[in-house]
Amino acid sequence: MSTATATPSRAAEISSLHTDILESHILTRLDGQTLASAGCVSATLHSLTERNDHLWSDVCHSTWPSTAAGDLITGIISTFSDDDSNGPREFFSQSFPLPSPDPTDAFPPPRNVPRHRPSSISSPPSGLISAVDVYYRNKLIFTKTEETETVTGWFRCSPFRIDLLDPKDTVPTQIPHPNGEDTCTALIDDMTLSWILIDPISKRAVNLSSHKPVSVQRHWLSGEVQVRFASILAGGDGKQSSEATALVKCGIMVNCGGSEGGEMQMREVSLEVEDMDGKHLNGRDSLVILQRTMEGKRGNGVEREKEARNRHKRFEEMKRERGERKLRIEATLDTLSVAFGLSIFAGLFFIFC
């Protein structure tokens, strides 16, 4: 039997099951990606998955435990669509895939949203909510939600940074502290992180993490392990023709130190935005970029870790090339300045001597 004729037959067999069996015993076992794909199989599955608030809420909570941290964030997620049964699904569709670094791509407005709601907000958000979850070998080791006010002059003029831990706070883990660079590389496959940034006013969200680390380094002296996650975003005003000046890196740092028992302790979980020159952007400029990223296009979620690492690698290569080019230009200018100064000195010498 050909695939073309087998697929409708299988869809008919699935749809023949009672809806209670489908909803309670089959769909509840699926992750978000599979659940979204199942909704495309038949009209019955589409109706069961499209507007099932409880089903998608469970998916969001199991994927990101931080989204179940309290009534505030669960209430915000429920309002991501004017249709009360569609909010969690809309939240998942925005938060799961990587954001696109292409500033010309636009993310479609949420379904069932009235036409009078603007697709973008003219003024920056007055506050942001971070929902962060860190896993080690599929076991949750850290989860937190954090509210950040963005209206103060101090925030807008200072370097943009969100810290989830106070300087004296530590989070114990069961991760063995690596004793060398070779053992650090295992964390690249064993640790995952999700950092969802939520604008509660515009009902937008974006996951700023590469899911898996883009690099892991161990400080040779202190022994602290720095695990870095990142997303490459469209920078500037989003209209530059040069790719080098149109990209920024949203970097997430997880800094871990050792304990007396030999396990690692998380001492820092932070987020910053830097440009191609390594300069950390201030709050005002970062808000513009993050707001445009929330309005931007998303990927399809397939091979997102590989795609994120490729983008980060390309960004670092461009950053290095840009730095080398600037050094060459500065060296040339220094040489010309010295030559110009010598020529003036020689001219004055001949005139007065």
TIPA-393430 format. One line per 8 residues: number of its first residue (from 1); their letters; for each residue x, y, z of C-alpha. Coordinates in steps of 0.2 Angstrom, whole numbers. Each point is the difference from the previous one (the first is absolute). Example, Ala and Ser with C-alpha at 12.3 -4.5 7.8 and 13.67 -1.06 7.14 Angstrom:
1 = as = 62/-22/39 ~ 6/17/-3
END
This chain:
1 = mstatatp = 0/0/0 ~ 7/17/-5 ~ 3/13/13 ~ -13/12/-8 ~ -14/-13/3 ~ 7/-6/17 ~ 0/16/9 ~ -19/4/-2
9 = sraaeiss = -3/-18/6 ~ 10/2/15 ~ -8/17/4 ~ -17/-8/-1 ~ 5/-14/12 ~ 6/13/13 ~ -15/10/-2 ~ -12/-15/2
17 = lhtdiles = 6/0/19 ~ -11/8/12 ~ 5/18/4 ~ 1/-4/18 ~ 14/-13/-3 ~ 9/11/-12 ~ -1/15/12 ~ 4/-9/16
25 = hiltrldg = 11/-14/-5 ~ 9/5/-16 ~ 2/18/-2 ~ 5/3/18 ~ 16/-11/-3 ~ 6/11/-14 ~ 12/15/1 ~ -3/16/-8
33 = qtlasagc = 7/-3/-17 ~ -8/-16/-2 ~ -17/6/6 ~ 1/15/-12 ~ 4/-13/-14 ~ -15/-11/6 ~ -12/14/-3 ~ 4/-1/-19
41 = vsatlhsl = -5/-18/-2 ~ -19/1/0 ~ -14/12/4 ~ -4/-9/16 ~ 18/1/7 ~ 1/18/-6 ~ -16/5/10 ~ 7/-9/15
49 = terndhlw = 17/8/0 ~ -4/17/-7 ~ -10/7/14 ~ 4/-11/15 ~ 5/12/14 ~ 4/-14/13 ~ 10/-10/-13 ~ 11/14/-5
57 = sdvchstw = 2/6/18 ~ 7/-17/5 ~ 12/1/-15 ~ 6/17/5 ~ 2/-5/18 ~ 9/-16/-3 ~ 12/8/-13 ~ 3/15/11
65 = pstaagdl = -4/-2/18 ~ 3/18/3 ~ -17/4/-9 ~ -9/-9/14 ~ 9/10/14 ~ -15/11/4 ~ -17/8/-5 ~ 9/15/-7
73 = itgiistf = 9/-9/-15 ~ -14/-13/-2 ~ -12/14/-2 ~ 10/9/-12 ~ 2/-15/-11 ~ -19/-3/0 ~ -1/18/-8 ~ 11/-3/-15
81 = sdddsngp = -15/-2/-10 ~ -17/8/1 ~ -7/-17/-1 ~ 2/-7/18 ~ 3/-18/-7 ~ 14/5/-11 ~ 12/10/11 ~ 12/-14/6
89 = reffsqsf = 1/-7/-18 ~ 5/18/-7 ~ 13/1/14 ~ 8/-16/-4 ~ 1/4/-19 ~ 9/16/4 ~ 11/-7/14 ~ 6/-17/-6
97 = plpspdpt = 10/4/-17 ~ 15/11/-2 ~ -3/19/-5 ~ 6/4/-17 ~ 15/12/-2 ~ -8/7/-16 ~ -7/17/4 ~ -11/0/-15
105 = dafppprn = -10/-16/6 ~ -16/4/9 ~ -9/-12/12 ~ -18/0/-4 ~ -12/7/13 ~ -8/-12/11 ~ -15/-9/-7 ~ -18/6/6
113 = vprhrpss = 8/17/5 ~ -11/15/-6 ~ 6/10/-14 ~ 1/16/10 ~ 14/-7/11 ~ 16/6/-7 ~ 13/-13/-6 ~ 14/10/8
121 = issppsgl = 0/12/15 ~ 7/17/-3 ~ 6/3/17 ~ 12/-12/9 ~ -7/-12/13 ~ -2/6/18 ~ 6/-16/7 ~ 6/-18/-5
129 = isavdvyy = -2/-17/8 ~ 13/-13/-1 ~ -5/-18/1 ~ 16/-11/2 ~ 3/-18/1 ~ 17/-10/1 ~ 1/-19/-2 ~ 14/-12/2
137 = rnkliftk = -2/-17/-8 ~ -19/4/-2 ~ -1/4/19 ~ -6/17/6 ~ 14/8/10 ~ -6/18/0 ~ -16/10/-4 ~ -5/18/3
145 = teetetvt = -11/14/-6 ~ 7/18/1 ~ -9/16/-3 ~ 10/15/-7 ~ -5/18/0 ~ 5/9/-16 ~ -6/18/3 ~ 13/7/11
153 = gwfrcspf = 14/11/-7 ~ 13/-11/9 ~ -6/-15/-9 ~ -1/8/-17 ~ 18/8/1 ~ 9/-14/9 ~ 6/-15/-9 ~ -14/-13/-2
161 = ridlldpk = 1/-14/12 ~ -12/-12/8 ~ 7/-9/15 ~ -10/-15/8 ~ 12/-2/15 ~ 6/12/13 ~ 19/0/2 ~ -1/-10/16
169 = dtvptqip = -13/-13/-6 ~ 5/-17/-6 ~ -10/-14/-7 ~ 7/-18/4 ~ -1/-13/-13 ~ 5/-18/-2 ~ 12/3/-15 ~ 17/-6/3
177 = hpngedtc = 13/15/0 ~ 11/-3/-16 ~ 18/-2/4 ~ 6/5/-18 ~ -5/7/-16 ~ -3/-17/-7 ~ -14/-3/13 ~ -8/17/-4
185 = taliddmt = -5/-5/-17 ~ -12/-13/7 ~ -11/15/6 ~ -3/5/-18 ~ -11/-15/-3 ~ -6/-3/18 ~ -6/18/5 ~ -15/9/-8
193 = lswilidp = -7/17/4 ~ -16/10/-5 ~ -1/19/3 ~ -17/6/-6 ~ -2/19/0 ~ -18/5/1 ~ -8/17/-3 ~ -17/0/9
201 = iskravnl = -7/15/-8 ~ 3/-5/-19 ~ -3/-18/4 ~ 16/-5/-8 ~ 14/-13/6 ~ 16/-6/-7 ~ 12/-13/5 ~ 18/8/1
209 = sshkpvsv = 9/-16/3 ~ 9/-12/-12 ~ -7/-14/11 ~ 17/-8/1 ~ 16/9/4 ~ 10/8/-14 ~ 16/-1/11 ~ 6/-7/17
217 = qrhwlsge = 16/7/7 ~ 9/-4/17 ~ 11/14/8 ~ 17/-6/1 ~ 3/9/17 ~ -17/0/10 ~ -7/-16/-8 ~ -16/9/-3
225 = vqvrfasi = -10/-7/-15 ~ -8/12/-12 ~ -14/-7/-10 ~ -6/11/-14 ~ -16/0/-10 ~ -5/13/-13 ~ -11/6/-14 ~ 5/11/-15
233 = laggdgkq = -13/14/-2 ~ -2/14/-13 ~ 8/16/7 ~ 1/18/-4 ~ -16/7/-8 ~ -3/-17/-9 ~ 3/8/-17 ~ 19/0/-2
241 = sseatalv = 7/-8/-16 ~ 16/-6/9 ~ -3/-16/9 ~ 14/3/12 ~ -8/16/6 ~ -18/-7/0 ~ 3/-14/13 ~ 2/-1/19
249 = kcgimvnc = 2/-14/12 ~ -12/-3/14 ~ 12/-10/12 ~ -6/-10/15 ~ 14/-5/13 ~ -2/-14/12 ~ 15/1/12 ~ 4/-14/11
257 = ggseggem = 12/-3/14 ~ 5/-15/10 ~ -6/-6/17 ~ 8/-9/15 ~ -9/-16/-6 ~ 7/1/-18 ~ -16/6/-8 ~ -3/16/-10
265 = qmrevsle = -9/14/7 ~ -9/13/-11 ~ 6/17/5 ~ -6/11/-15 ~ -14/-1/-13 ~ 0/16/-10 ~ -5/7/-17 ~ 8/14/-10
273 = vedmdgkh = 0/7/-17 ~ 16/4/-10 ~ 4/7/-17 ~ 13/-6/-13 ~ 14/10/9 ~ -3/-8/17 ~ -9/15/7 ~ -14/-3/12
281 = lngrdslv = -16/9/-5 ~ -9/11/12 ~ -18/-3/5 ~ -8/12/-12 ~ 8/-8/-16 ~ -2/-17/6 ~ -19/2/3 ~ -1/6/-18
289 = ilqrtmeg = 9/-16/-6 ~ -10/-12/11 ~ -16/8/-4 ~ 3/-2/-19 ~ 6/-18/3 ~ -17/-4/9 ~ -8/7/-16 ~ 11/-10/-11
297 = krgngver = -1/-17/-9 ~ 3/-16/9 ~ 8/-16/-7 ~ -8/-17/-1 ~ 8/-7/16 ~ 9/-14/-10 ~ 19/-2/4 ~ -1/17/10
305 = ekearnrh = 16/-5/10 ~ 10/-2/-16 ~ -7/15/-8 ~ 4/11/16 ~ 18/-6/1 ~ 2/3/-19 ~ -6/18/2 ~ 11/3/16
313 = krfeemkr = 15/-7/-9 ~ -3/11/-15 ~ -3/15/11 ~ 17/-3/9 ~ 9/-2/-16 ~ -7/17/-6 ~ 4/8/16 ~ 18/-6/-1
321 = ergerklr = 2/5/-18 ~ -8/17/4 ~ 13/2/15 ~ 15/-5/-11 ~ -6/13/-14 ~ -1/14/13 ~ 17/-4/6 ~ 7/0/-17
329 = ieatldtl = -8/17/-3 ~ 6/7/16 ~ 18/-6/-4 ~ -1/8/-17 ~ -6/16/7 ~ 14/0/13 ~ 13/-3/-14 ~ -7/14/-10
337 = svafglsi = 0/11/16 ~ 18/-4/3 ~ 5/3/-18 ~ -9/17/0 ~ 8/5/16 ~ 17/-4/-7 ~ -3/9/-16 ~ -5/16/9
345 = faglffif = 16/-2/11 ~ 11/-2/-15 ~ -8/15/-9 ~ 3/11/16 ~ 17/-7/1 ~ 5/5/-18 ~ -9/17/2 ~ 9/6/16
353 = c = 16/-9/-2
END
